[in-house]
Amino acid sequence: MRSSIRLGKLFGIEIGLHYSWFLIALLITMSLGSQFQASHAEWGSTIIWALSVLTAVLFFVTLLAHEMSHALVARARGLKTTAITLFALGGVAQIEKEPEDAKTEFLVGIVGPLSSAVIGLVSLGIAWSLGWKIGATPATPLNAMFVWLGYINLTLAAFNMIPGYPLDGGRILRSILWMTSHDVVRATRMAANVGKAIALLFIALGIFRFFGGAGFGGLWIAFIGWFLLQAATASASSVALTAGLKGVRVSDVMTADCVMLDGNMNVEQFVENYLLKSGKRCFVVQQNGEVAGLVTAHEIKELERPRWPYTTLSDIMRPLDQLHTVAPTTPVMEALETMGRDDVNQLPVVSGSHLDGIITRANVLQFLQTRAELGR
């Protein structure tokens, strides 16, 4: 889940919005406007819609606080969080790797619902201090805003405690299963199965409510269920991938027979004689007999076609000293994490100052496919 719009950094963590956020922000604002209009038409359209927009913005601030709590606890436990993205179903903190122990998993999972519960109680407390009575309809715009924020955050805390992996409650369930079984793969599989079952119940309930006259509300529940089903399946596959690559080093899967090309070759010659004919995706560029960088199809796509005959590989290559490299002894999972963090598909494999080869995502996939065919 990558950001479409980057808002900046908070505590060193990049904050962004996914394009789907705009849809849900609009729907929440419209829903709040209709709700306030029905209960307090005397406030006037200007106050009602200004209040709706402000409440919706503050709601997403509370979502950001929920995800930030995950990120800060993860950081305190030695896990780096690169970004937080707000999207249609809430938010997601992009933690670089899975927790290495059950306690960390539990703490990172539980802090999100706790933070939402605290925000909800504080919001209701503010409304109460401003004259709102529990169970009564808020009489002022300010009270209406804090009451809505209070109840929605308490609801969010309760929803996230549902033991459906990868919701926070599912991660808490996984941590408990992990503690008792001492097997993270088995714990993840069991938590993911619970998550899939809950997701199917959400889908069935949503469809039932839709045909029962609930309209969009029913479809929304079904959509949440579908999202949870996909997320649970992907999370289980990710942990299975980690288990399948345990103990595997970069040297076990890398490509050692790299194609070496002279940096003075022009791009047109390269495309016609190598890129289109070899089927390879990555090439090593040499200058004065030494490795200078890499060139891939990505660099070609960024160059206008008429410039190909007049541009050399040295002009467009990615210099080796600007690339992250890995050693032959680096664990494959660590190399994959580096690719994901840098958003690249390949990494040079270097020992000392010598280029030993290239590791790509395709290399890892082929390795796993071979293992699967042999039943390992």
KOLNU-610425 format. One record per atom (N, C-alpha, C, O): x, y, z. Coordinates in pm, whole numbers, plus 50000, padded with zeros to 5 digits. Atoms other than C-alpha are relative to their C-alpha. Example, Ala and Ser with C-alpha at 12.3 -4.5 7.8 and 13.67 -1.06 7.14 Angstrom:
2
500894988150000 512304955050780 500905012050000 501945011850066 499184988149994 513674989450714 499235010950073 499745022050090 
This chain:
376
500854988250000 500005000050000 500895012350000 501325016950106 499114988450012 502055029349870 499185012849985 498065012749935 500684987250000 501155065849901 499865005549859 500765004249776 500184992750124 499675084849608 500435014550019 500955020949927 499624986349966 500245118149781 500784999850130 500294994550230 499174999649881 503035123950031 499805013150072 499925023850012 500304988149921 502215148150311 501195005250076 501185016750121 498854995949921 505595149350483 500404989150097 499994977650082 499525009849903 507275132150777 499635004150141 499585015950174 500304998249860 506335127951141 500794989650078 500654977650056 499095008949926 508885113451386 500874991849904 501224980449933 499155006750097 510945104651079 499284989949913 499924982749836 500795009750077 508105084150926 499215007649894 498515017249924 500714993350109 506715093850587 498504997650009 498054986250026 501455000849992 502975101350594 499435002849861 499835012449795 500584998150134 500895097650278 498564995649992 498034989250083 501385003850027 497455093150132 499964991049877 500604994049777 500295008250117 496375065149899 498835006449927 498015013149990 501064993550077 494045076149618 498604996350050 497665004250036 501325004349951 491195056049775 499555008150121 498365008150155 500364991849884 491325079250078 499005010849963 498105013850042 500874989050039 489605106849884 498544995649989 497635003250021 501365005250011 486575084849818 499364998850138 498245003650158 500585001949868 486035075450182 499895013250075 498955015150153 500094986849937 486775111150298 498745007349954 498055013750033 501214993850055 484025123550067 498754993650058 497805000550096 501185007149948 481585096650183 499765003350147 498625005350188 500164996749859 482255103950551 499485014250016 498595016750098 500464986149992 481815141250498 498535001149962 497775008050030 501404999750043 478545135950309 499094993750105 498004998750133 500795006849898 477305111650575 499835008750123 498735009650179 500084991149884 478125135750857 499095011949972 498315016150058 500854988850037 476475164250672 498534996450006 497725004150057 501405004549996 473265144350630 499544997650143 498425000850180 500335003049860 473365133150994 499765012850079 498765013950151 500164987349928 473865168351132 498795007949948 498115014750025 501144993050059 471255182250892 498704994550056 497765002050084 501235006349950 468665157151013 499755003250147 498605004650188 500174997949856 469305163551383 500015014650042 499435018250144 499874985949962 470115200851383 499965008949876 500935015749845 500154991750120 468825218151071 500135014850035 500505022949949 499954985949960 468705250751272 501415005750001 501595017950006 498634995050001 472495252851267 500345007249869 501245015649866 499744993850129 472415262950902 501014992149917 501864985149972 499185008050091 474165248250598 501495002850016 502314993650010 498594996549990 477425267250645 500664993250119 501734987250106 499445006349879 478005254951001 500014984949986 500984978350024 500115014650012 476825219650922 501104994449912 501744984549948 499005005750091 479165214450626 501425003250046 502344995250023 498684997249942 482105231850793 500304990250112 501434985350124 499845009749891 481555209451097 500274986149945 501074978650001 499825013350060 481335178650873 501424998349948 502044987949969 498645000750054 484615186350699 501024999250113 501954991150108 499074999949887 486405194051028 499984986750074 501034981550113 500125012949931 485075162251192 500664988949920 501344980349977 499395010350086 486135140950895 501535001150005 502224990950012 498544998149994 489645156150901 500554995050133 501574988250137 499545004549868 489975150151276 499914984950014 500724978850083 500105014649998 488795114351227 501244993749938 501794984149991 498815005550064 491675108050988 501275003250081 502254995850074 498894997349908 494025124851237 500054989150108 501134984650145 500025010749899 492885099051495 500444986749939 501084978650007 499515012050067 493485071351240 501525000349989 502194990250010 498554998550008 496975084951190 500644997350136 501694991050144 499485002549865 497485084551568 500004985150032 500914980050097 500095014649981 496355047951573 501204993149934 501884984949996 498905006350073 498905038251308 501365004550054 502314996750056 498744995049944 501605060351462 500354992550128 501534990150155 499735007649878 501215041451791 500644986549966 501574982150033 499375012450046 501965008951604 501475002549963 502364995150002 498664997250052 504985025051439 500995003050112 502124998250109 499094996149893 506465039751756 500334988350092 501474986950137 499715011949919 506095007651957 500914990549922 501834984649979 499145008450083 507604988251665 501445005250002 502384997450013 498664994149997 510535012651660 500684997150134 501864993950139 499445002649867 511015008452035 500444985550016 501314982450098 499665014249995 511184970751977 501004996149891 501224984349866 498965002750098 513814974351704 499534997849858 500314993249774 500535001650136 511544973651397 499805013849938 499175022549998 500084987050066 511795002351150 498715001149920 498344991949847 501194997050079 508635017951006 500365010749898 500815021549935 499604990750104 509205034950672 498925010249966 499245021649933 501074991050042 505775050150605 498684995950062 498494984450103 501405002449962 502155053250711 499145005449889 499305016849846 500894996050110 499485054350442 498564998950046 498134988550096 501445000249973 495845063950497 499294996449872 499595001949766 500725004450120 493445046750259 498544997550035 498115001050145 501455000949985 489775037250219 499564993050127 498564996950187 500415007649883 489645012450507 500735003950127 500674996750227 499324995549879 491735032150752 501425004249972 501675014149904 498604996850019 495505031850759 500864987650014 500414977350064 499065011249989 498535009450738 501395005550026 501855014649957 498614996649970 501985012650894 500884989849931 500754977849954 499145008850078 504634998450663 501264996850080 502275003850071 498875004649920 506954979950902 500854991049913 500354981849849 499115006550097 510014967050718 500024984850010 500134978149908 499965014449987 509964931950862 499124995450114 498705003450198 500855005749897 507954908751082 500714999950135 501944998950140 499395001249867 508514908651461 500714986650015 500294976549959 499215012249983 511094883251569 499614992150124 500134981150146 500445007549882 509344873251892 498545003250028 498015013449982 501434998749975 505794868852020 499675012350084 498625018450065 500264988449916 506074896452281 499915012749918 499025021049938 500034988250088 506884922552017 498735000249918 498115010749902 501245000950078 503984910351804 498805004350085 497945011650037 501104996649911 501634913552102 499965014950028 498905021250019 499954985949964 502794948352201 499655009049882 498915018849896 500294992050120 502694962051845 498524998749964 497915008549919 501405002050034 499224946951794 499055006850096 498065012850053 500944995249900 497594957752121 499965015250012 498955020950052 499924985649977 498754993952120 499045007849909 498595018649948 500924993050090 496555003451820 498605001350058 498095012550071 501334999049938 493184994551975 500005008050129 499055015450157 499924992349877 494325008952308 500035015049971 499375022950039 499924985850034 495205042152144 498655005249951 498265016449986 501324995850049 491835043551965 499005001050115 498175010250120 500904999749884 490015035352290 500275012450084 499335018950130 499654988149922 491905062852474 499515012649931 498945021549996 500484988350076 491145088052197 498495001250011 497965012150029 501464999949989 487475077952209 499535004950136 498635013250144 500404996049864 487205081652587 500335014750027 499545021850089 499634985949982 489065115052584 499025009149925 498625019549977 500944992150078 486755128052310 498655001150071 498075011950079 501274999749926 483635118152507 500155008150129 499215014950171 499754992249880 485215133152818 499965015049973 499425022750053 500044985750038 485705166552640 498565004349976 498145015050022 501404996750025 482095165752518 499225001350132 498405010350148 500684999649870 480915158252874 500355012750077 499505018750141 499584987849930 482965187053014 499375012549939 499285022950005 500644988750068 481255209852759 498484999850015 497775007749953 501435000049970 477805200552888 499204988749941 497994987949964 500755011350059 476895169052695 499694989750107 500534986750191 500415010549909 474955142752889 499984986749925 499454985749814 499915013250063 475605106052812 498614995149959 497684995050041 501275005050052 472815092152594 499155010849937 498185007749866 500794989050056 471515126652498 500575004249865 501735001549834 499554994750128 471685142652154 500825012550023 500355021550093 499174988049980 474545168152141 499265012549956 498655012849849 500764987950029 473115203052152 500805010549924 500215019449862 499164990150067 476075222552011 500884993349894 501164981349904 499125005750102 478265217651703 501274993850058 501694983150015 498765005049941 481375213151916 499764986750071 500554977450058 500335012649933 479725186452128 499714988849900 500114977449919 500335010050102 478395168751819 501274994249940 501354982149916 498735004650058 481925166751679 500724990550095 501164979750053 499285008449905 483495152651996 499264987150032 499894976750052 500775012349975 480665128052058 500194990249885 500394978349908 499835008950116 480955114351703 501404994050000 501584982149977 498625005049996 484745111851731 500194989950112 500934980150097 499885009349889 484385094652067 499434986349965 500104976149984 500645012850030 481955068051951 500694992849883 500824980549886 499385006650115 483695061551617 501354994050038 501714983549986 498725005649958 487065056351786 499834988150093 500624978750087 500295011849918 485585032752045 499574988349911 499944976849936 500415010450096 483965013951757 501214994549925 501334982449902 498795004250069 487295013351574 500854990950088 501404981050040 499235008349907 489024999351884 499384986250011 500094976150008 500685012949989 486384972051918 500154991849871 500384979849875 499895007050128 486504963651545 501394994049983 501534982749936 498635004950017 490284960351549 500354988750096 501344981850076 499765011049907 490084936151841 499374986949953 499554976550015 500525012550059 488174911151625 501194991249963 502104995949895 498815008550022 490574881251609 500144995049857 500334983149833 499875003650141 490734881851231 501305005449944 501415017349917 498694995950052 494314882751107 499835005249858 499144998749780 498984992549926 495764907050999 499495012250076 500275021650098 500424989549908 493554930051209 500844999350128 501494989250155 499204999849877 495164940251538 499644988250090 500514982050150 500425011349920 493074914151718 500564986949949 500894978050027 499415012050059 494334887851476 501484998950031 502004987950051 498575000149966 497924897951545 500194996450147 501154989650184 499945003749858 497254895351917 499774984950014 500464978250091 500265014449999 495784860651858 501244992449953 501614982350013 498805006850050 498854851151655 501105000050104 501814990050121 498954999249899 501164863151931 499764989850112 500704983750162 500325009749894 499324841552188 500264985749951 500834977650024 499755013350057 499424811051958 501504997649984 501994986550002 498555000850016 503094818451893 500664996950134 501584988650142 499445002449866 503844819652266 499794985550045 500664979550107 500335013449952 502124786252326 500614989049914 500994978449965 499505010550090 503324767152018 501485001449969 502134991749928 498604997050035 506764783651972 500274997649850 501404994849811 499895002250145 506114780351596 499255011349930 498035011149923 500644988250059 505484813351415 499224996549874 498185002649847 500695003650123 504504796551086 498654993550033 497634996949972 501255006449961 501904774451253 499045010150062 497845009850034 500844989849937 500624803651462 499385009249895 498205012749904 500504991350107 500294825351151 498944992949919 497924998849885 500975007650079 498494797950960 498664998950074 497605000550014 501225001249921 496004793051243 499285013450011 498065014049996 500614986749989 495424830451291 499425004549866 498365010749861 500504996450133 495044835250915 498724992449967 497824997949905 501225007850024 492454807150899 498825006050076 497705006550024 501054993149925 490474824451174 499605012849927 498415016049917 500284987750075 490794856750977 499174997449876 498275005149845 500765003350121 489514840150661 498554996550035 497635000549964 501355003749958 486514825550847 499195012550035 498035013749996 500704987649964 485624859750991 499725008349876 498665014549865 500204992650124 486094875750650 498814994549921 498015002149867 501135006150071 483664850850494 498685003250069 497665005150002 501214996149927 481144858650770 499615014449967 498435017649952 500274986250037 481484895650690 499395000849860 498435008249838 500514999850137 480914888950320 498564995049997 497705001249933 501355005649997 477854867250390 499035009850065 497935011950015 500854990349931 476444892850637 499725012149911 498595016949906 500184988550087 477024921350392 499034997249886 498175005449856 500925003650109 475274903350106 498584998450052 497625002949989 501335001949939 472384893350337 499355013450029 498165015450002 500554986949966 471974929250456 499675008049875 498705015549872 500264992850125 472204942850102 498654996049942 497855004649904 501275004650055 469334921149980 498855001950099 497685000850063 501034997149901 467514928750304 499615014650005 498765018650086 500374985950008 467364965450215 500995009650061 500715021650068 499024991149938 470504978950384 500745008549898 501375018449934 499374992250106 471814991350049 501505000550010 502174990350026 498544998250003 475315005950047 500664994650127 501784989550122 499435004949874 475854996850414 500334985249993 501364980950044 499755014350015 475554959950331 501184997249909 502024988749938 498895001950092 477904962450036 501335003950065 502364997750039 498784995649932 480424980950254 500524989150092 501734986550097 499605011049911 480444952550509 500604988649917 501624982749956 499485010650087 480934927350226 501375003749945 502244995149933 498714995650052 483774948150084 501094998950107 502214994750077 499045001449890 485504949250424 500384985350016 501554981950036 499735014449990 485144911350441 500924995249888 501844987449912 499155003850114 486664907450094 501425004850022 502384997549995 498674994549974 489574929950191 500724991650107 501904988550091 499405008149894 490194909850510 500414986349948 501444980949986 499695013150057 490084877450313 501295000649919 502154991849931 498804998550081 492704889850068 501235002550089 502304996950065 498874996649913 494884904050346 500454987950081 501654985850099 499645012049922 494734872050555 500764990149913 501744984149957 499355009250092 495684851050253 501425004649968 502364996749969 498684994650034 498554874050158 500964999350119 502144996450102 499155000349881 499864875850516 500514985950028 501684984050061 499585013849980 499904838050550 501044995849897 502004988949929 499055003250105 501704834950217 501355006450026 502395000449998 498754992949971 504284860650326 500824992650105 502034991250091 499275007349895 505154841250641 500494986649947 501594982149982 499565012650061 505274808650443 501225002349912 502134994049907 498844996450082 507674826050204 501255001550087 502324996550053 498874998149908 509884836350495 500534986750048 501744984650055 499585013349953 509914800650624 500714992349890 501684985249915 499415007250113 510704787150276 501395004849965 502184997549905 498704994450034 513714810150245 500945000450121 502035006250114 499175000149881 515074804250594 501304992549972 501294981149926 498705006350021 518794796850574 500535001349858 501664997049832 499574998650140 518974805150201 500795013149985 500355023750030 499134988350020 521794829050103 499885005249858 499404998349768 500044993850132 522074852749810 500764991749899 500334990449784 499185007950092 524794830949657 499274987649948 499644982249844 500745011950042 522274802249635 499055002849884 498674993549812 501024997050101 519914820649399 500445010349896 499745012349797 499594989150089 521894848349227 500384994949861 500664983149841 499515002750135 522774849848859 501455004449992 501765016150015 498564996850003 526554848048815 500495003849861 501505010749848 499544997350137 526794850148434 499405013049948 498575013149857 500514986850040 526114887348402 500545003949863 501685000749828 499584995050131 526234903048057 500755013250021 500205022950073 499174988049985 529084928348052 499985007949869 500205002449762 500094991550117 528724957647814 500895012350017 501105017250127 499164988049999 530974986647718 499125012350018 498095013849952 500784988049972 529725019847855 499885009449882 499025018149881 500064991250118 530425036447516 498964995449897 498705002549801 501035004850093 527775015247340 498775009050009 498365013150118 501194991549994 524775035947236 498754991750033 498754979450019 501205006649950 521295027747361 499304992249889 498784981349915 500675007050110 519915018047017 500664986549974 499974976449957 499285012750019 522624991546969 499694990350115 499484978450094 500285008449883 522014978847319 498614993649991 498464981750015 501385005150007 518244975347269 499884989549891 499324978849913 500165009050114 518494958846926 500814987250015 500334976449979 499105011649998 521414935346994 500004992050130 500434980450132 499925006949871 521024926647362 498654999150072 498184988250105 501214999849918 517844937347540 498884991749938 498224983950006 501105007050066 515394923947280 500324985449967 499424977249956 499625013550045 517374892747186 500344990450114 500164978350101 499515008949894 518684879647517 498924995750098 499014985150159 501035003149902 515544880547729 500405003750142 499615002050235 499554995949867 517624893248022 499465013850032 499085021449943 500584987349957 516474922848229 501035009650060 500735021350084 499024991549934 519684935948379 501394997549940 501794986149918 498705001050064 523104943448229 501015008550076 500685019050132 498924993349929 526444953848377 500785008649902 501165003949794 499294990550085 528184984448230 501445001450051 501675003650170 498584998749965 532004985848222 500595012849941 500225017149832 499234988750048 534275015848190 501464997850038 501794995750154 498565002349978 538035011948149 500264986750069 501144985750154 499795013449949 537754975148231 499454997550139 499654986650193 500565001749866 535964980848565 498485001749996 497935009049913 501464998949991 532314976848663 499645014050046 500125018850149 500374986249968 530715011248662 498565001350045 498235010350122 501414998849962 526985004748699 499144989649932 499634980249871 500995009150058 523834987248585 499065007849910 498825019749933 501034994050084 521354994348310 498894989749981 499164978049956 501155008850014 517854979748288 499005006149903 499195017349854 501054994950089 514744983648076 499375012650057 498875021049983 500594988249937 513545009448329 500695012849953 500035022749923 499274988150045 516305033948230 499705003049853 499665014649812 500314998050143 515485028547862 498655006749984 498505015749900 501354994550013 511805036547911 499955014950033 499085022149984 499994985849964 512695070248061 500705008749896 500725020949909 499264992650103 514705080047751 499165000749872 498634990649828 500784998250123 512965094347443 500634992349885 501864992149871 499535008850109 513235071447138 500975006949903 501965000749865 499054993650095 514925097246904 501405002050057 502335004149980 498694997749940 517805100947152 500824987250013 502004987850049 499305012749983 518735064047153 501354999449927 502344995349987 498715001450071 521465066146883 501085009250055 502275006950032 499044989849955 523115095947055 500264999550151 500925008350206 499845001449855 523035083747416 500724986950030 500334976449978 499265012149966 525525059047561 499454993850128 498705000050204 500435006849877 524945033547833 500545007050124 499895007150228 499424992749886 527265053548059 499145012050039 499135016250155 500834988349974 524865082948025 498764996650083 498285004850161 501275003349936 521835064148155 500134989650111 499164987050182 499865010849901 523265037048379 499815005250143 499905017250170 500054996849857 522745036048753 501374996650058 501724984850067 498635002749951 526275040048899 500014990350117 499134990650203 499925010449897 527365011449120 500085005950140 499525000550235 499844994149867 528315034649406 498715006750050 498655010950165 501284994449958 524725047849411 498954989050025 497814992050061 500915011249981 523165013149437 500274993150133 501414992550178 499815008749885 522574992449745 500514986649949 499964981149853 499475013050038 524614960849717 499854990250115 499674994150230 500045010549899 524504927749900 501194990849980 501764989949871 498905009750007 527164902149980 499454986249967 498274983749990 500495013650031 526954865749864 499464992850122 498614984050109 500455006849877 526434855450229 498755006350062 498265001550163 501194993349947 523494879150283 498784990849989 498584984649884 501245007950011 520214860850366 499105005549891 498995017649874 500874995750110 517794861750074 498875009050049 498525018749982 501094991749948 515014876050293 500475014350024 499715023850002 499464986649979 517264905350382 500145007349866 499885019349856 499884994150133 517934911250011 498625004249948 498505014849887 501354996550043 514174910649939 499495012350074 498815020750014 500394988249923 513574935750218 500655012649943 500025023249936 499304988650059 516194958550062 499365004049867 499195015849839 500684997050127 514514955449720 498685007150024 498355016849955 501284993749971 511154964049872 500165014250051 499405023150014 499764986749944 512534993750064 500445009849893 500035021449894 499484991250105 514345007749758 499154999949874 499415007349779 500895001250116 511564997749514 500784996649872 500625003249769 499255004950115 513954979149280 499764985149984 499284978550076 500225014250029 513814944849118 501274991750004 501214979449995 498745007449998 517504935749137 501035007450084 500935019550106 498914994249922 520614941349347 501324993949954 501374981949926 498685005650030 524314937649262 500514992050121 500314995950236 499405008249895 526094910449458 501505002549995 502164999449896 498604995549999 529524923149562 500734993950118 500234994050231 499115004449892 532334907449761 501295007849984 501985006749883 498874990950013 535074932349835 499675010649896 498685017749910 500284990750110 535284953349519 499644992549873 499604998449765 500285008350117 534374924449288 498514997349988 497864993650086 501415003150026 530944920349128 499864985149972 500374980149872 500175014550015 529944883849175 498794996449916 498754985749854 501205003150076 526544885949012 498885009550033 499105020350088 501204992049979 523004899249033 498944990950063 498784979450022 501155007249948 520064888149246 498755008049965 498695020149987 501254993650039 516564895649117 498834993250068 498964982150121 501215006249947 513034889249237 499684987349923 499214977549980 500265011750083 512714865048946 500854988150044 500394976750042 499135010849950 515684844949079 499374993250121 499354980950131 500605005449878 513924840849414 498754992149966 498524981250021 501225006950040 510624831349250 500314986649936 499654976649966 499615012550066 512314805149032 500514989850102 500234977950091 499495008749895 514084791049338 498844993650077 498844981650103 501145005249925 510784787649526 499174990349916 498674980349967 500765008950088 509044772049225 500684986549988 500014976149988 499255012550009 511794746149195 499814991850127 499604979650122 500205007149874 511464737549563 498594994250009 498394983050055 501395004749994 507684734849531 499804987849911 499094978449947 500135011450091 507984711349233 500634987350059 500194976250031 499355011649938 510294688949438 499344996450133 499794987450204 500735003349879 507804689249726 500685004150128 500454998050233 499284995649881 510064708149966 499425013150048 499885018750147 
